[in-house]
Amino acid sequence: MKKVILAIALALAVGLSACGGTAGSSQKPAGNPTETPSTVPSIPQETQLQILQANRSVWEFRDPYESPWFYTFTDLDLNGRLEVIAASTQGSGVFTYVNFYEVRADGSGIDNLYHANVEIEGPDDWPEIVLDRLPCYYDTAAGRYYYPCEGVTHDGYAHQYYSWQALCLKDGVAEWELIASKNVDWDENGSDTTECRDAQGNVISQQDYDSAVERRFAGMQKMELTLNWTKVEIPFEGDPVETAKSAAIQTQSAELPVQQSDANAAETGGDDAAAYSSVIEKYRKAFETGNSKNAEYSWDNGLSEMMAYSSAVGYALEDLDGNGIRELIIAGMGTSDFSERNIYDLYTLENGAPVPVATSFARMRYYLQSDNSIRYEGSGGAAYTNIVRSRLNGSSLETIEMIFTTEQTAQDGSLYVACYYQQGDSERIPSEKSVEISDEEFRTRWEQMDADTVTPALTLIAGN
C-alpha cells in the first residue's frame, strides 16, 4: 500500500484466499506435518461471518476523520476461526491504526487480538497492512505463519523511518517481529543519509535491508495470502458508504469455490452506466442546483473542482485495461481552455460498485492518451513539475514513464531547475532510475504526450 497509498487509494473486497491449505481450516500446507487439529472448523464460516458482522460496532471506525478505512475477513493462523482486520492509515506521518479481532472458539462473540502495549513505528502504529497480497512463511518447527510487510513513518519531509515487520498470531495476540529498519534523513540540499540496522541494532547495508525478509525466513515454505478489503468512507453527514466485492469468503480451494454476489453481474456484462449511476447523479445534482462553481461543494461531495470551468459535464464508458469492465470517465463539455480535454473523474467497478481511480484538481490534472494510458500533470511550484504516464491496474494507476523538474544545487552553490526522464516508479525522485535531460528534450516529450491526448465521445449529464 505504500504508494497510496498511500495512496493509497484503495477500494478492495471482503474475503480470503488461503495461504496454502484450505481457508477456514487448521490444515497445514502440503508437505508439512500431519499431526494437526481437525481440518473442519467447529463453527461454519457463514456463522462466523454473521458473528463478526453482529459485532461490527466493536471493531469498526466511526470518526469521519478516520475515513476512509478498510476491513477484511481472513484466517491468518488457519485455526478455523476467522479474524477481522480493520485498518485506517492517516496523516502525512503515515500512521496505520488497526482493530484486530477473532471469533471465539465457542461462538459467543469475538476477542481482541491487538494488545494495548503494542508499539511498532510509533504509538499504536502498525506497518501498512492494507495490501492486496502478503507473502506468507510457514515455520514447521513452531507451527506458525508469518506475514511480513513494510511500514513507513514520516517525521516531516526531512526524516523517514522504514521497517520490515512480520505479523504472527501467538497465544491469542497479534505480535509483530522486527526484522530490519531503515532511517533516511534529508539535508537542505536534497541529499539523503541512509542508515540501516538489523533486529539487534547492528548497522547493515541497504542491500541487507532489502533482503532481510528472505534471509530471516530462509528455508521456510513460502506462500501468498490474498487479502480482499472493503473500503468504508464516513461523510460528516449521512450514512457510511462501503465499496466491496462480495461478503463471501473467497478461496482457491476446489472444495470451497468462490461465491459471487449478485453485484458481480455488473462486472461481467451488465449495465455499466447503471452501476455508475450514483457518481453520475452527483454531477447532475451539482449542475442542476448551481453548485458546480462551488469548490467547497465539490470537495464535500468527492467531485472534481474542475467542473467550475465547464458549462456542462458529460460521461463516457471505456474499457481502458481490456479486462471487460468499462471505466467511467467524467469530463467537461463547453470547457474553458484551462480544462480542455481534462478528465475530471475516473472510476472503475469492483463487484459492480464504483471505485475512484483519479480525480483532477486545478494543479493536478489527468488526461486520456490514445493507447488508453492516463497522463497526469502536477505542479508543486515554479521549479517542480511532474508529467506521469500510467496504466490502469485494477483500481490503481501504475507508472509507465515520467518527466519532471526539481530544484538542484550546482557545484558553485547556485540553484537551478533540472529536468529528468524516468521509466517506472520509485519511492523518491530523482532516484537511481532518473536520467537528467535537457530543457529541450523535456519540452519535446511533454509536447508529444500532449499531442497524443484524446477526448472520448461524451454523453451529456447536465448543463448547457
C-alpha positions as CSV (number, residue, x, y, z in Angstrom):
1,M,0.0,0.0,0.0
2,K,3.0,2.1,0.1
3,K,2.2,4.3,-2.8
4,V,-1.3,5.1,-1.8
5,I,-1.0,4.7,-0.6
6,L,-0.9,5.5,0.4
7,A,-2.3,6.1,-1.9
8,I,-3.4,4.9,-1.1
9,A,-6.2,4.9,-2.7
10,L,-7.5,1.6,-2.2
11,A,-11.0,0.0,-2.7
12,L,-10.9,-3.7,-2.3
13,A,-13.2,-6.6,-1.3
14,V,-14.0,-8.8,1.6
15,G,-12.5,-12.3,1.5
16,L,-9.7,-14.7,1.9
17,S,-7.5,-16.6,-0.5
18,A,-6.0,-19.4,1.6
19,C,-2.3,-19.2,2.1
20,G,-1.7,-22.8,1.3
21,G,-4.3,-25.4,2.6
22,T,-8.0,-24.7,2.9
23,A,-9.4,-21.4,4.1
24,G,-11.2,-21.6,7.4
25,S,-9.4,-24.8,8.4
26,S,-6.4,-25.7,10.5
27,Q,-4.9,-27.8,7.7
28,K,-1.2,-27.0,7.1
29,P,0.2,-26.7,3.6
30,A,1.1,-29.8,1.7
31,G,4.4,-31.3,2.8
32,N,4.0,-30.1,6.4
33,P,3.5,-32.3,9.5
34,T,0.1,-34.1,9.5
35,E,-0.4,-34.0,13.3
36,T,-2.8,-31.1,13.1
37,P,-6.2,-30.4,14.7
38,S,-9.4,-31.3,12.9
39,T,-9.5,-29.6,9.5
40,V,-13.2,-28.9,9.9
41,P,-14.0,-25.8,11.9
42,S,-16.4,-26.3,14.8
43,I,-18.4,-23.2,13.6
44,P,-19.4,-22.9,9.9
45,Q,-17.8,-20.0,8.1
46,E,-21.2,-18.5,7.3
47,T,-22.0,-18.4,11.0
48,Q,-18.6,-16.9,11.8
49,L,-19.2,-14.1,9.3
50,Q,-22.5,-13.4,11.0
51,I,-20.8,-13.2,14.4
52,L,-18.2,-10.8,13.0
53,Q,-20.9,-8.6,11.4
54,A,-23.1,-8.7,14.6
55,N,-20.1,-7.3,16.5
56,R,-19.3,-4.7,13.9
57,S,-19.7,-1.9,16.5
58,V,-16.7,-3.3,18.4
59,W,-14.2,-3.3,15.5
60,E,-15.3,-0.6,13.1
61,F,-14.0,3.0,12.9
62,R,-16.7,5.7,13.4
63,D,-15.0,9.0,13.3
64,P,-15.2,10.8,9.9
65,Y,-11.6,11.9,10.4
66,E,-10.5,8.3,10.3
67,S,-12.2,7.8,6.9
68,P,-11.6,6.2,4.6
69,W,-10.8,2.9,6.4
70,F,-10.7,-0.7,5.3
71,Y,-11.6,-4.1,6.6
72,T,-11.2,-7.7,5.6
73,F,-12.1,-11.2,7.0
74,T,-9.3,-13.7,7.0
75,D,-7.8,-16.6,9.0
76,L,-4.1,-15.8,9.4
77,D,-3.2,-18.7,11.7
78,L,-5.5,-21.2,9.8
79,N,-7.1,-22.4,13.1
80,G,-10.6,-22.5,11.6
81,R,-11.6,-19.3,13.3
82,L,-12.0,-16.1,11.3
83,E,-10.4,-12.8,12.1
84,V,-11.4,-9.3,11.1
85,I,-8.7,-6.7,10.4
86,A,-10.0,-3.1,10.3
87,A,-7.3,-0.5,9.4
88,S,-7.1,3.2,8.9
89,T,-3.9,5.0,7.6
90,Q,-3.9,8.6,8.5
91,G,-1.9,11.8,8.1
92,S,1.3,12.9,6.5
93,G,3.1,10.8,9.1
94,V,1.6,7.6,7.6
95,F,0.3,6.1,10.8
96,T,-1.8,3.0,10.5
97,Y,-4.3,2.2,13.3
98,V,-5.7,-1.3,13.4
99,N,-8.6,-3.1,15.2
100,F,-8.0,-6.8,15.1
101,Y,-10.5,-9.4,16.4
102,E,-11.1,-13.2,16.2
103,V,-14.2,-15.3,16.6
104,R,-14.2,-17.1,19.9
105,A,-14.0,-20.9,19.9
106,D,-17.4,-21.3,21.4
107,G,-19.0,-18.7,19.0
108,S,-20.1,-16.5,21.9
109,G,-18.5,-13.3,20.5
110,I,-15.1,-12.0,19.4
111,D,-11.8,-11.5,21.2
112,N,-9.4,-8.6,20.8
113,L,-6.0,-9.8,19.3
114,Y,-4.5,-6.3,19.4
115,H,-2.9,-5.9,22.9
116,A,-2.8,-2.5,24.5
117,N,1.0,-2.2,24.8
118,V,1.9,-2.7,21.2
119,E,4.3,0.0,19.8
120,I,5.8,-0.5,16.4
121,E,6.9,2.6,14.5
122,G,5.2,4.9,16.9
123,P,2.4,4.8,19.5
124,D,-0.1,2.2,18.3
125,D,1.2,2.3,14.8
126,W,1.2,-0.8,12.6
127,P,3.0,-1.4,9.4
128,E,0.9,-0.6,6.4
129,I,-1.2,-3.7,6.3
130,V,-3.9,-2.7,3.8
131,L,-2.3,-4.6,0.8
132,D,-3.8,-6.9,-1.8
133,R,-1.2,-9.6,-1.2
134,L,1.1,-10.5,1.6
135,P,3.9,-13.1,1.5
136,C,3.4,-15.9,4.0
137,Y,6.1,-18.1,5.5
138,Y,5.3,-21.3,7.4
139,D,7.6,-22.3,10.3
140,T,7.2,-26.1,10.5
141,A,9.1,-26.3,13.8
142,A,6.9,-23.7,15.6
143,G,3.8,-24.4,13.5
144,R,3.3,-20.7,12.9
145,Y,2.6,-18.5,9.9
146,Y,4.5,-15.2,9.4
147,Y,3.3,-12.3,7.2
148,P,6.0,-9.7,6.6
149,C,5.1,-6.2,5.4
150,E,6.9,-2.9,5.4
151,G,5.9,0.1,7.4
152,V,6.9,3.8,7.0
153,T,6.6,6.8,9.2
154,H,7.4,10.4,8.2
155,D,8.7,12.9,10.7
156,G,8.3,15.9,8.4
157,Y,9.8,15.9,5.0
158,A,13.4,15.5,6.2
159,H,13.1,12.2,8.1
160,Q,11.6,8.9,7.1
161,Y,11.7,5.7,9.1
162,Y,11.1,2.3,7.4
163,S,10.9,-1.1,8.9
164,W,10.3,-4.7,7.9
165,Q,7.9,-6.4,10.4
166,A,6.4,-9.9,10.4
167,L,2.9,-10.4,11.8
168,C,2.1,-13.6,13.6
169,L,-0.7,-14.7,15.9
170,K,0.7,-16.1,19.1
171,D,-1.4,-17.2,22.1
172,G,-4.4,-15.1,21.1
173,V,-2.3,-11.9,20.5
174,A,-1.1,-10.3,17.3
175,E,2.7,-10.0,17.6
176,W,5.0,-8.1,15.3
177,E,8.6,-9.2,14.9
178,L,11.1,-6.5,13.9
179,I,13.3,-7.8,11.0
180,A,15.2,-4.7,10.0
181,S,14.9,-0.9,10.0
182,K,16.0,2.0,7.8
183,N,16.3,5.7,8.6
184,V,16.5,8.3,5.9
185,D,17.5,11.9,6.6
186,W,17.5,14.6,4.0
187,D,19.5,17.8,4.3
188,E,18.7,21.3,3.0
189,N,20.4,20.5,-0.3
190,G,18.2,17.5,-1.0
191,S,20.9,14.9,-0.3
192,D,20.0,11.9,1.8
193,T,21.8,9.9,4.5
194,T,20.5,6.4,5.0
195,E,21.3,4.1,7.9
196,C,20.0,0.5,8.1
197,R,20.0,-1.8,11.1
198,D,19.1,-5.4,11.8
199,A,16.7,-6.5,14.6
200,Q,19.6,-6.5,17.1
201,G,20.5,-2.9,16.2
202,N,23.6,-3.7,14.2
203,V,24.4,-1.5,11.2
204,I,23.7,-3.3,7.9
205,S,23.9,-2.2,4.2
206,Q,20.9,-1.1,2.2
207,Q,21.2,-4.4,0.3
208,D,21.0,-6.3,3.5
209,Y,17.9,-4.3,4.5
210,D,16.2,-5.1,1.1
211,S,16.9,-8.8,1.5
212,A,16.2,-9.0,5.3
213,V,12.9,-10.8,4.9
214,E,14.3,-13.5,2.6
215,R,17.2,-14.1,4.9
216,R,15.0,-14.2,8.1
217,F,12.7,-16.9,6.6
218,A,15.2,-18.8,4.5
219,G,14.3,-22.4,4.2
220,M,10.7,-21.9,5.2
221,Q,7.8,-22.7,2.9
222,K,6.7,-19.5,1.2
223,M,3.2,-18.9,0.1
224,E,1.0,-15.9,-0.6
225,L,-2.1,-14.5,1.2
226,T,-4.6,-12.6,-0.8
227,L,-6.5,-10.0,1.3
228,N,-9.7,-8.6,-0.3
229,W,-10.6,-5.4,1.5
230,T,-13.8,-3.4,1.8
231,K,-13.4,0.4,1.8
232,V,-15.6,2.5,4.1
233,E,-16.0,6.2,3.7
234,I,-17.7,8.2,6.5
235,P,-19.2,11.5,5.4
236,F,-19.7,14.2,8.0
237,E,-23.4,13.9,7.3
238,G,-25.3,10.8,6.2
239,D,-24.7,7.0,6.4
240,P,-21.3,5.4,5.8
241,V,-20.6,4.3,2.2
242,E,-18.9,1.0,1.5
243,T,-17.2,-0.3,-1.6
244,A,-16.9,-4.1,-1.6
245,K,-16.8,-7.0,-4.0
246,S,-18.5,-9.7,-2.0
247,A,-19.4,-10.7,1.5
248,A,-18.3,-14.3,0.8
249,I,-15.0,-15.9,1.8
250,Q,-13.0,-16.4,-1.4
251,T,-10.6,-19.2,-1.7
252,Q,-8.5,-21.1,-4.2
253,S,-9.7,-24.4,-2.8
254,A,-11.7,-26.6,-5.1
255,E,-13.8,-27.7,-2.1
256,L,-14.8,-24.1,-1.3
257,P,-15.4,-22.3,-4.7
258,V,-15.5,-18.6,-4.9
259,Q,-19.0,-17.3,-4.3
260,Q,-20.3,-14.4,-6.3
261,S,-22.8,-11.8,-5.1
262,D,-25.5,-10.5,-7.5
263,A,-23.5,-7.4,-7.9
264,N,-20.8,-9.3,-9.8
265,A,-23.2,-9.3,-12.8
266,A,-22.3,-5.7,-13.5
267,E,-18.7,-6.6,-13.8
268,T,-19.3,-9.3,-16.3
269,G,-21.5,-7.6,-18.9
270,G,-24.3,-5.8,-17.0
271,D,-25.4,-2.2,-17.4
272,D,-22.2,-0.3,-16.6
273,A,-24.0,3.1,-16.8
274,A,-26.5,1.9,-14.1
275,A,-23.6,0.7,-11.9
276,Y,-22.1,4.2,-12.1
277,S,-25.4,6.0,-11.5
278,S,-24.5,7.2,-8.1
279,V,-21.5,9.1,-9.4
280,I,-23.3,10.4,-12.5
281,E,-26.2,11.7,-10.3
282,K,-23.7,13.6,-8.1
283,Y,-22.6,15.6,-11.1
284,R,-26.1,16.0,-12.4
285,K,-27.2,17.5,-9.0
286,A,-24.1,19.8,-8.9
287,F,-25.0,21.4,-12.2
288,E,-28.8,21.4,-11.7
289,T,-28.5,23.1,-8.3
290,G,-26.0,25.6,-9.4
291,N,-23.3,24.2,-7.2
292,S,-20.9,23.3,-10.0
293,K,-18.9,26.5,-9.4
294,N,-18.6,26.0,-5.7
295,A,-15.2,24.4,-4.7
296,E,-16.3,23.6,-1.2
297,Y,-19.4,21.8,-2.6
298,S,-17.2,19.7,-4.9
299,W,-14.7,18.8,-2.1
300,D,-17.5,17.8,0.3
301,N,-19.1,15.5,-2.3
302,G,-16.0,13.9,-3.7
303,L,-16.2,15.7,-7.1
304,S,-13.6,17.4,-9.2
305,E,-13.2,21.1,-8.7
306,M,-12.5,21.3,-12.4
307,M,-16.3,21.3,-13.1
308,A,-16.2,25.0,-12.1
309,Y,-14.5,25.7,-15.6
310,S,-17.3,24.0,-17.6
311,S,-20.8,25.0,-18.7
312,A,-21.8,21.3,-19.0
313,V,-20.5,17.9,-17.9
314,G,-20.7,14.5,-19.6
315,Y,-19.5,10.9,-19.2
316,A,-18.1,8.1,-21.3
317,L,-17.6,4.4,-20.7
318,E,-14.3,3.0,-21.9
319,D,-12.6,-0.4,-21.2
320,L,-9.1,1.1,-20.5
321,D,-7.3,-2.1,-19.4
322,G,-9.0,-4.6,-21.6
323,N,-10.5,-6.7,-18.8
324,G,-14.1,-6.5,-20.0
325,I,-15.1,-3.9,-17.4
326,R,-15.7,-0.4,-18.7
327,E,-14.4,2.5,-16.7
328,L,-16.4,5.7,-16.2
329,I,-14.8,8.9,-17.5
330,I,-16.3,12.2,-16.3
331,A,-15.3,15.3,-18.3
332,G,-16.4,18.8,-19.1
333,M,-18.3,19.9,-22.1
334,G,-18.1,23.5,-23.3
335,T,-15.0,24.0,-21.2
336,S,-12.6,26.9,-20.9
337,D,-9.1,26.4,-22.4
338,F,-7.8,25.7,-18.8
339,S,-9.7,22.5,-18.5
340,E,-9.9,21.4,-22.2
341,R,-9.7,17.6,-22.7
342,N,-9.2,17.2,-18.9
343,I,-10.6,14.1,-17.2
344,Y,-12.5,15.3,-14.1
345,D,-13.0,11.9,-12.5
346,L,-12.1,8.3,-13.4
347,Y,-13.9,5.3,-11.9
348,T,-13.8,1.6,-12.3
349,L,-16.0,-1.2,-11.0
350,E,-15.2,-3.5,-8.1
351,N,-18.0,-6.1,-7.9
352,G,-20.4,-3.7,-9.6
353,A,-19.7,-0.8,-7.2
354,P,-17.9,2.3,-8.5
355,V,-14.4,2.8,-7.2
356,P,-12.5,6.1,-7.6
357,V,-9.2,5.9,-9.5
358,A,-8.3,9.5,-10.2
359,T,-9.7,13.0,-9.5
360,S,-8.4,16.2,-11.1
361,F,-7.8,19.5,-9.4
362,A,-6.5,22.8,-10.7
363,R,-2.8,21.9,-10.1
364,M,-3.1,18.2,-10.7
365,R,-4.9,17.1,-13.8
366,Y,-5.5,13.8,-15.6
367,Y,-5.8,13.2,-19.4
368,L,-6.6,10.2,-21.6
369,Q,-4.0,9.1,-24.1
370,S,-4.6,7.3,-27.4
371,D,-3.3,4.0,-26.1
372,N,-5.7,4.2,-23.1
373,S,-3.0,5.1,-20.7
374,I,-3.6,8.0,-18.3
375,R,-1.4,11.1,-18.2
376,Y,-1.0,13.1,-15.0
377,E,0.2,16.7,-14.9
378,G,1.0,18.2,-11.5
379,S,2.8,21.2,-10.2
380,G,4.3,21.9,-6.8
381,G,5.6,25.4,-7.6
382,A,7.6,27.0,-10.4
383,A,10.5,24.6,-10.0
384,Y,8.5,21.4,-9.5
385,T,6.5,19.9,-12.4
386,N,5.6,16.2,-12.8
387,I,4.2,14.7,-16.0
388,V,3.5,11.0,-15.5
389,R,2.0,8.4,-17.9
390,S,0.4,5.4,-16.2
391,R,-1.6,2.4,-17.0
392,L,-4.7,1.2,-15.1
393,N,-4.2,-1.9,-13.0
394,G,-7.3,-2.8,-11.0
395,S,-8.3,0.4,-9.2
396,S,-4.8,1.8,-9.2
397,L,-2.5,3.6,-11.7
398,E,1.0,2.1,-12.4
399,T,3.7,4.4,-13.7
400,I,5.0,3.7,-17.2
401,E,7.2,6.7,-17.6
402,M,7.6,10.3,-16.2
403,I,9.3,13.5,-16.8
404,F,9.8,16.0,-14.0
405,T,11.7,19.1,-12.9
406,T,13.2,19.8,-9.5
407,E,15.5,22.4,-7.9
408,Q,19.1,21.3,-7.7
409,T,22.4,22.8,-6.4
410,A,25.2,23.5,-8.8
411,Q,28.9,23.0,-7.9
412,D,29.2,26.7,-7.3
413,G,26.4,26.6,-4.8
414,S,23.8,28.3,-7.1
415,L,20.4,26.8,-7.6
416,Y,19.0,25.7,-10.9
417,V,16.0,23.7,-12.2
418,A,17.0,20.3,-13.5
419,C,14.9,18.2,-15.9
420,Y,14.6,14.4,-15.7
421,Y,13.2,11.4,-17.5
422,Q,12.4,8.1,-15.7
423,Q,10.8,4.8,-16.6
424,G,8.7,3.1,-13.9
425,D,8.1,4.3,-10.4
426,S,10.4,4.9,-7.4
427,E,9.9,5.9,-3.8
428,R,11.5,9.3,-4.4
429,I,12.6,11.5,-7.3
430,P,15.1,11.9,-8.5
431,S,16.3,8.3,-8.0
432,E,18.8,5.9,-9.5
433,K,16.2,5.3,-12.2
434,S,16.1,9.0,-13.2
435,V,18.1,10.4,-16.2
436,E,18.8,14.1,-16.4
437,I,17.7,15.6,-19.7
438,S,17.9,18.9,-21.4
439,D,15.1,21.6,-21.3
440,E,14.5,20.9,-25.0
441,E,14.0,17.2,-24.5
442,F,11.7,17.8,-21.6
443,R,9.5,20.2,-23.7
444,T,9.6,17.7,-26.7
445,R,8.5,14.8,-24.6
446,W,5.7,16.9,-23.0
447,E,4.5,18.1,-26.4
448,Q,4.4,14.6,-27.7
449,M,2.3,13.3,-24.8
450,D,0.0,16.4,-25.1
451,A,-0.4,15.8,-28.9
452,D,-1.4,12.2,-28.1
453,T,-4.2,13.3,-25.8
454,V,-7.7,12.1,-26.8
455,T,-11.2,13.1,-25.7
456,P,-13.8,10.3,-25.7
457,A,-17.3,10.9,-27.0
458,L,-19.3,12.2,-24.1
459,T,-22.9,11.7,-23.2
460,L,-24.4,14.9,-21.6
461,I,-25.1,14.6,-17.9
462,A,-26.2,18.2,-17.2
463,G,-25.5,21.8,-18.2
464,N,-25.8,23.7,-21.4
